[in-house]
C-alpha cells in the first residue's frame, strides 16, 4: 500500500498515518479547555466523560475538575469507603490516572490501585466494589475506571461507578458534571492537589490485587469445570487491552486448552485493522476490527475478544464466524435461563429498546418477564444488584449476568464472562453459540437488523428527543399495522430519547446522536432484507413528517 493510499476496512494503517502519541500526551498537559465552548466542557454520556486532548475535550483540567467533583459528591453523599481506581491501555489513561490520584489523595480519599501496576478491566473494578460492600451499611466503596472503551487511540475516558458497582445514574453524573464545569469556569482555583510522588507515598493510596480477586471467583459465575473437562480449543484476543493481564491467569487457574492469539501492547494500536471508516477502534463487534481473529476461526472451537477495558465481547465461532451481538445475546439468554437451576423463577431478562425482538420471543417461550429500557447499561444496575434481573444486555455487545447461585456478580458490563460463557455453552450443549442461534431462528424466525444514520439539524435532534407518540399519524409501517408507538421504555417508563414504532413483523427506533448532526435509525424485520429496507425508508419519512 502506498503512503497516500487509504487502507480499506480490515487492513492496517501505514506507519505514517498512525496516531502521534507524544503529541497527544503533550496536548493533555499543554492545551487548556475553554468552558465557554460546549465541546470543551465536562460532559457525562452513557459511559462517563470522553474526548481527546487534541480536541481540548480530554485534558488535565477536565480530569482535575472531575476528580475534585467526585470528591465533593462523595462528601455530600456520605461515601467514606475506598475508591477503586482502574485504567485501560489507552495512552491518555496513564496521564489521567496520575492527575486523578493527585486530587484524590489531596482530598484524603482512600484509593485502591492495582498492587502490581497492571491495567484493570471495568468488570474487575465493579467486582471489587461489590465484594467490599457486601454485608456493609457503612464505609461503602465506589470506583473510577479511566477508559474510553473501544474508542480510537487518541481518545480518553473517565467514568464513575457508584456504591452499587455499576455506571452511576444520571442524578449522580449530572451533579458531578455541573460541579466539574463550575470548577473549570473558576479556573480550577478550588482544586485540592498534591504532587504524584507524595500521593503515591501517602497512606491514602493502597495496593489491591484486582486480578486475583476477579480470576479466583470466576467459577461462581461460569461453569469453568465444564469448559476444562470438554477439552475445547479456545482462542482469546484482548485487542491490546486490559484483559491481556487476565487471560493467562484464567487459562492457568482453570487449566483450559486456550491460546492467546496476540498479546501486543501499543498505545498507537498499530496492530489493529481499521474499522469501516478508516479509523482504529478496538471494537470487538466490528467485522473489520476483528478481521485478524476471524481469519483464525477454524483453529478454535470457539474464540472471543474484548475491547480495551474488557466490558464488551466479540464471539467468533467455527460454524458462523463473528456473531452479530444481537444474535449472541439471544443465544446466551436462551442458554442461561435453561441452565441456571438456582436462579429464582421470577428472575427477569433485561434488554435495551434497540436490541433484537428475537429476545422478546425467547423470553415469551421461557415464561420470563422482559424488562426493556432506554440505551445505557445503568438501567440494569438495580435489577442485577437485587437479583430481579438474571441478565442485562445491550445491542452494542455489552452484558452481564448473575452468579450461578442467583446472586450479583457484576453491575457493569463484563466481556470476559460473556466470552467464557460462549465456551461453556459449546461444552455443555455440543453446539457453538452460532448453532444455538440458528436453532432459535428455526423456531422463532430469522430477524434482519441494521442501523443507519440520517441527517438532522440540532433543532431537529432536540425535537426528536421530545417527540410525542400522538404526532405519529400513519397507521402502517412497511405494509403492516402499527401496534405501538412509544417514547418511553416499557420496562421502567424512562424516556427513550427518541421514538420506537413496532408491528408484528418488525420495528424501528430513532434517536439523535450525541456527537454528530444525525439521528440513528435502528430497525429490524422478521420478513427479510427487502422488508427491512422498506421499514428504514418508512421510518425516515415518518420521522421527517413528525419533525415537520
N, C-alpha and C positions, 0 to 999 in steps of 0.2 A: 504494500500500500504506500503511495506517495505521501509526502508530508502535507500536501494540500488536499488530499482526498479524504472525505469524511468516512469514518467506519460505518458499516451497516450494523443494524441491531444484532447483537450476539457476537460481534467482533471486539477487538481490543483497541484502545486508543494508542496512537503513536506517542512516544515519549514527549515530543514537543507539545502535545496537547493536554498532558496530564496537569492536574491542579498544582499550582505553585505553593507548596506548603509553607516555606519560610515567609513568603509574602502574606499568606493567610494569618500566620502567627503574629507577625509584626502588626497587622491591621487590628488584631484582637486588642493589643495594648495601645496602639497609636491613634486609632480612629475613635472619635468621640460622637456618640449619637446625639441628635437634636430632638428632644421630646416634643417639640412643636410639629415635627413631621410624623404623621401617623405610622409610617412603616418603620420608624426608628424607635418606637416605644416598646415597652414590655407588653406582650400580648399572649395570653394563655389560650391555646386552642384546645382540641380534644386530647392532645398529648403534651401539654406544657408549652413553654416558650421556645420557639425555634427561629433560627435565622442564620445569617452568615456575617462574619466580621468584615468581609469585603463589601457588604451592603449596609454596614453600620446597623445591623439588626441583631447581632450577637457579639457584643464586645464586653470588655472588662466591666464597663459601667453597668451594663444590664445585669451581670451576674452579681456584682456587689450589691446593687439595689434589690434584686430579687432575693438574695440570701438574707439581707437585713430585713426585708419584708416578711420572710418566713420566720425569722426570729421574733418579730413583733407579733405575728399571728400565733405562734406557739405560746407566747406570754399571755396573749388575750384569751386563748382557749384553755390555758392551764395545762399544756402539754409539757411534762417535765422529764420524761424518759429520754433515752438516747435517740439520736437521729442517725439512721443507717445511710451511708453515702456510698453510692456505686457509680462507676463510669464505664463507658464503652470505648471502642478503639478509634473513634473519630479524633482527628488532631486537636480540635478545639476542646474536646472533653478534658484533656490533661490540664490545659490552661484554666478552664473554668473550675476544675477541681481545686486548684491552688487558690483561686480567688474566693471560692465559697468557704474553704477551710479557714482562711484568714478571718473571715467575717464570723463564722460560727464559733470559733474558739474565742474571739474577742468578746462575743456576747455570752460566753460561758455556757454554751450548748455542748453537751457531751455528744461527740460524733464518733461513730464506729466505722472504720475503714478497713479494707481488706488487709489481713495480717501479713500477707506475702507481697503486697503491692500489685495484686492481679486486677485485671479488668473484671467487672461484675455484671452478670446478666440481670435484667429487670426482675425476672421471677425469683432470683435468689434474694434480692432486696425485699420483695413482698413477703417471701417465705420467712425471712429473718424478723421482719416486723411482727408478723402474726405469731411466730413462735415465742418471741419476747412477751407479747401482750396476752398470751393465753392464760386465763385464770386471774388476770390482774384487773383492778379497777383504778389503780393509781400508778404513776410513773410510766405511763404509756409511751411507746416509741412511735416514731414516724420515719419518713425517709425521703431522700432525693436521689434520682438517677440522672446522671448527666449524659444525655443521648438524644440525637435527632432521629433515632430508629434507623430506617433503611435509607434515609436521605443521602444526597451526594456528599463526597468527601469534604467539600468546602463548608458544610453546614454544621451547626451546633444545636444542642437541645438541652433543656433543663426542666425536669418535671418533678412535681411534688406529690408524694404518696402520703395519705393521712394515716391515722392510727388504726384504720381498718385494713391497711396494707395495699389498698388499691389507688388508682388515679383519683386525686382529690376532686370533689364535686364542684359545681360552678359557684356555689356560695363561697367556698374556701379560695378557689383560684381567682375569683372576681375581687375578693378583698386583697389578696396578695398582689394581684396586678395593679390595683389602684394605689396601694401603698408604695410599690416599687416605682411607679411612674411619678408619684409625688416626690420621692427621693431623687429621681433623675431631674425633675424640674427645679429642685433646690440645690442642684449641682453637687449632690452626694455629701453635703455637709454633715448630715446626721448618721453617716455610716460609721459603725464601730469596726475597727480592723487592726490586726497586729501582723507583723512580718511572718512569712510562711514558716521559717525555721523555728520561731517562737511558738507558733501554733502547733507544729508537729511535736515539739518538746513538751507542750503543756499537758496537764492532767486531763484536759477536756477531749483529747484525741486518743482513742483507744483502738487497739487491734481487734479484729474479729475474723474468724475463718468462715467466710460465706460459703466457700466451696464445699468443705466437709459437711457443714450443716445441711446443705441442699442435697448433695450427692448421696449421703448416707440415708436420707429419708425417702428416696425415690420409690422404693418398693412399697411404700404405703399408698402410692397413687397409681402406679403402673405395675402390672404383673411381670416383674423383671425375671423371675424364675422361669416363667413360661417362655420368654424370649430366649433365655440361655439354653433351656432344655431342647428347644426346637432346632438349634444349630443353624438358624437363618444367617445368611451372609448379609450384613448391613453396611450401607455406605453413609457417611456423615460428612457434611461440609459446613463449617462455621462461617464461611464467606468473610474470613478475616476479622471476625467479631469476637465478642467476649466469650462465646461458647468454646472458643479454641482451648481455653484452660480448663474446661469442664468435661469435654468428651473423653479424653484419655482416662481420667479417674473413673468415669462411668463405665467404660469398657473393662477396666481392670477390676473395679469393685464388684461388678456383676458377671464377670467372665463371659463377655459377649464376643461373638465372631464378627467383629466390626472393623472397618477401615476408615480412618480419617483421610479423605481424599486430598486435602490440602490444609496446611497449617500456616499459610503465609500471612504475615502482618506487615502492612504498608499503609501509612496514613494517606497516601495518594490513591490507594486501592487500584494500582496499575494492573493487577491480575484479573480484575473484574471485566467481563464483557459488557459493552454499553447496552443501555436499555433502548426502548422503542424510539426515543427522541435524541439518541446520541449521547446522553448523559450517563455517568456512572451512578448506579444505585445498587445497594445491597438488598434488592427486593427479591425475596425467595419465592414470591408468587409469580414473578415475571419469567416467561419462557426465554427471554433474551438474557437477562442477568443470570439465569440458571443454565445457560447453554452448556457449560462445561460438565456439570453433573448429569444433565440429560444425556449427553453423549456416552456416559458411563453406565447407563441404566441396566444394561444386560449383564454387568459384572455382579449385580447385587439382587437379592430377593426383594428388598425394599431399601430406599435411601431417603434421607431428608437433609434439609439445610435450614439454617436460621439466619436472621438478619443480625446487625451488629450488637444489639442488646438482647438478642435471643427471645424476644417476645412474640415473634412471628415464625411461622413454619412454612416450608415448601416440601411436599411429598412427591417423590419420584418412584414409580413402580415399574417393574419389568413389563407388565402387561399393558400399561397405558401411558408411560412417560410421566411428565409433570401434571399433577392433578389440579384442575380448577379448584380454587379454595372452597367454593360453594359445594362442589361435589364431595370434597373430603369432609367438610363439616357434616354433611348429610349422612355419609357413611359412618363417621365417628359417633354421631348421636345414636344412630340405629344400633351400633355395636354396644356402646356404653350402657344404654338403658335396657339391654338384654343380657349384660354380663357383669352387672354390679348388684348382686342379690342383697347386699346390706344397705343399699340406698333406699330411703323411705319411699313408699308408694306414691306419695304426693309430690315428690321432687319434680320440678318443672324444667322446661327447656327454654333457654334464653337465646334470642336472635335479634339482630337489628332489622329495621324495616326494609332495608335494601338487600337483605340476604335472600337466598332462594326459597321459593314457596314449596320446593320439594321437602324442606324441613317441616313445613306445616303438615304435609301429607304423612310424613313419617310419624310426627307427633300424634296425629289423629289415630293412626293404627296402634301406636303404643299405648294410647289412652292417657297421654300426658298433657298437662296444661302447657300452652305456649305463651311465653312472656316476650312480647315484641316491643322493642324500644327504639328511640332515635339512634343515630350513629354515635358511637362513643362507648368504650368499654366501662366507663364509670357507672353506667346504668346497671351493670350486673354485679357491682361490688357488694351491695347489701344482701342480695339473694344468695350469692356464693358464701358470704360470711355466715349467714344464718342456716345454710343448707337447704333453703327453699328452692334454689336453682342447683340442679346437678351439673349443668353445663351452660356456659355463656360464650357465644361466638360471634365474630364479625366477618363480613364478606371479604375483608382485607387480610385474611389469613391470620387472625389473632383470636385465641380462645384459651379457656382454662376449664377445669372440671374438678369435682370433689375427689377426696381420697377414697380409697376402696371401702372404707367403713362409713362413708357418708358425711364426714367432717370436712372442714375447709382445708384446702391445700394452698392455693394462691388466689388473691383477689385482683391480680393483674394478669395480663396475657402471658402465657408460658409456652413458647415454641418448642422447648426441649421435651416436655411431656407429650405434646401433640405428635412430635416425631417418634418418640418411643412407643406411643400408642399405636402408630401405624405398624410397628414391628409386632406388638402384642396381638393386634387383630390378625395379622398374617400367620403368626404362630398358632393361635387358638383356632382359627377358622380354616386354615389351609388355603385361604384365598387372600390376595392382597387387597388394599382398600379400593383400587380401581375396579377390581372384580366384584367387590361388595357393592359398590355404587351401581355397576351395571345390573346387578341383580335387583336393586331397588327400582331402577328405571323400568325394568321389565314389568314391575308391579304397579308403579305409580305414574309412569310416563317419563319421557326424557326431555327436561326443560332446556331451552336455549337462552343464554343470559349474556347481556353485554352492557357496557357503559359508554356513552358518548357525551361530548361537550357541545354546548350550543352558545353562541354569543349572547351577552346580556350586559346592559349598562348598569352602573352602580344603583341607579334608581329602580331598575327592573329587578335587580337582585334583592334589594330591600323590600320591594313589593311582593316578591315570591315568598319571602320569609313570613309575610303577614297574610298570605292568601287565605281566603275563606272557602270551604268546600261549596258554599252556595254559589260561588262565581263560576262553577262548572255547570254549564247549561246543556251540554250534549249528553245523550243517554247511551251512547255506544262507544266502544274502543276496539278498533280493528275488527269491526263487524259483530262484536259480542256485547250483550247488555252490560252496562257498568253496574257492579254490585256494591261498590263502596268508593267513596272519595273522602280521604281523611287528611288532616293536617296535624293531628296529634296521634302519638303511638298508642295502640290499643292496650299494650301491657301496663303502661304507667301514666298515661294521659299527658305525657310531656310533649311539647312542640317538636315536630319533625324538622322544623326549619325549612319546610317546603311542603310538597303535596305528593300523595300517593293515591293512584287510581287503580282499581282491581276489577277483573272479570273472572269468570270461571276458568278461562284458559290462558290468562296472562295478567300482567300488571306493569305499571311504570311508576317511578318515583322521581321527582325533580327537586333539586335543592341547589342553592347558589354555592359557588366556590368561595372559599375564604381568602384566596390569594390572587385570583385572576378574574377578568371580566367575562366570565362564562357561567352557565349553570350546567349541572351534571344531570344527565338523564340515565337512570338505571332502569333496565327493562328486562322482562323475562316472558317467554312464550312456551306453552306446552304443545304447540302445534307446528314448531319448526322455524327455520331461519327466515323464510318468506313472511310468515306471520309476525315474527319479531320485528322485521323491518317496517311493517305496517304499523305496529304498536309505536315504534320510535317516531315515525312520521306523524301519526295522530297525536302523539304526546307533545311534539314541538308545536303543532298547530293549536292544540288545546291550551297549552301554557301561554303561547303568544296572544291568543284571544283573551284569555283571562287577565293578562297583564295590560291589555289594551295597547 
